[in-house]
Amino acid sequence: MIVGGGILGTMHAVMARRHGFSVVHLEREPAGRGASVRNFGLVWVSGRRSGAELALALRARQLWAEVADFAPGTGFRPAGSLTIATCEAELAVMREAAELEDAKQREFEVLSPDDVRAVNPALRGEFLGGLYCRADAIVEPRVTLPALRAALAGSPAPSYEWLPRLEAVEAAAGGVRDQHGTWHRGDLVVLCTGANLTGLAGPHLTETGALANAPGSGGRGLRRVRLQMLQTRPFAGRLTTSVADGDSLRYYPAFEVPSLASLPPQAPVAAASRAQLLLVQRLDGSLTIGDTHSYDEPFAFDVDEDPYDHLLARASALLGTGLPRVQRRWAGVYSEVTGTGRIYHRSAVAPGVVLVTGPGGRGMTCSPAIAEETFSTPEGLTTEGTDLP
Ligand SMILES: Cc1cc2nc3c(=O)[nH]c(=O)nc-3n(C[C@H](O)[C@H](O)[C@H](O)COP(=O)(O)OP(=O)(O)OC[C@H]3O[C@@H](n4cnc5c(N)ncnc54)[C@H](O)[C@@H]3O)c2cc1C
């Protein structure tokens, strides 16, 4: 019994099936509308923290390739990424990161401007070089969830049942109750309710002090982050990789090397909105461009143009040409665990009921490996059937 039709819930459905479970999958909306359809679709190994986080991302990258064989409609492509340096200080960080022990696992290589253009000829702007990460990949967030559901529904037993427009309002050992009062039974219940820190998961998170703003948490816990994104009309050229700018070095833990301290200050508008440029070409040729980060709630309900101006100018400078008209703008919210050494949140809410959330900006990347871990950890597999009301 899986609650939540985002990427975490859907990957749990995929992995549950691998373990021989029949799956009933509840989603309160007609289809996923949360972070999983609002993201870049970056399967991003390059920036992950050394150790357990990198290991999880590498396992996930491997699983994504397998899942893409099972569900080709995800648009998975092992395109790699290029992080572009426009000043010597950024290049120094890249060189240092490429010397670290785990750089080989990330398939890092520092490239000259000509080599960057040879890998991705669409990058025709002025820059000093780039960091190629061959391990990175791309999926299509707007179609990945339905593609996975179609593959699940179309494959032989055990069965898969998708139940949209049903909100789980109560979870207990043995099943969940929807808004109409109907109990849906399952030996194991997995709650993947996303950045919704109230509702079904709320009382559990509050009682266990799992929220970052809980008294005594010392900031260690779950918090929410809001990001702004946009998508252009189709771009005439073809980008062979995803692209990041040097500001991304400031946000990803893989680049916490001594020379990071020598980066010049960010442009004020980028610093104010904690922006970095990430750029992915969609299969239809359009460009997904982002992002910003805000942590202080209540979040704005509207989007702000200043960071968009900055990100569009950066993208245009790296591509060395004007961009197509912006077609769509949106914001998305994810929840993330805070505190060193934590990658995501999993806890037993009741016997046989597991809550999995908080993967932060790595949720699309790590989802298959997180789901795999749920079915290989003792609390994940505590299945207890009881008599429901
Ligand atoms: C703008 C943006 C860009 C990002 N870019 C990337 C990226 O490129 N790569 C990457 O790895 N990660 C990225 N992330 C992070 C990633 O998108 C998230 O970590 C991930 O999507 C979280 O998945 P989820 O299934 O937990 O949440 P969601 O996608 O939010 O899904 C949760 C679902 O649960 C449903 N639900 C909640 N409560 C109930 C209930 N009681 N009953 C029934 N249904 C319920 C909701 O309706 C929702 O559909 C990005 C996030 C954002 C916002």
The ligand as an ORCA input file, in Angstrom:
! r2SCAN-3c Opt
* xyz 0 1
  C      12.130     22.953     -8.728
  C      12.762     21.672     -8.281
  C      13.842     21.149     -8.998
  C      14.424     19.939     -8.595
  N      15.384     19.364     -9.396
  C      15.823     18.124     -9.099
  C      16.675     17.430     -9.996
  O      16.934     17.875    -11.109
  N      17.211     16.236     -9.598
  C      16.896     15.678     -8.378
  O      17.441     14.638     -8.055
  N      15.976     16.255     -7.558
  C      15.443     17.453     -7.895
  N      14.525     18.052     -7.074
  C      14.071     17.339     -5.888
  C      13.026     16.284     -6.233
  O      12.116     16.781     -7.190
  C      12.276     15.861     -4.965
  O      13.196     15.444     -3.973
  C      11.338     14.685     -5.253
  O      10.539     14.960     -6.373
  C      10.472     14.365     -4.044
  O       9.589     13.342     -4.432
  P       8.356     12.919     -3.514
  O       7.699     11.785     -4.194
  O       8.827     12.763     -2.107
  O       7.433     14.232     -3.476
  P       6.289     14.768     -4.456
  O       6.697     14.735     -5.869
  O       5.883     16.100     -3.921
  O       5.120     13.727     -4.298
  C       4.358     13.585     -3.121
  C       2.960     13.185     -3.544
  O       2.210     12.748     -2.411
  C       0.879     13.176     -2.580
  N       0.256     13.158     -1.250
  C       0.633     13.875     -0.162
  N      -0.156     13.563      0.883
  C      -1.033     12.624      0.449
  C      -2.090     11.908      1.077
  N      -2.382     12.072      2.371
  N      -2.809     11.022      0.339
  C      -2.521     10.813     -0.983
  N      -1.518     11.486     -1.632
  C      -0.785     12.363     -0.913
  C       1.015     14.563     -3.181
  O      -0.177     14.984     -3.804
  C       2.177     14.341     -4.159
  O       1.731     13.978     -5.448
  C      13.941     19.272     -7.441
  C      12.871     19.810     -6.724
  C      12.276     20.984     -7.144
  C      11.109     21.534     -6.366
*
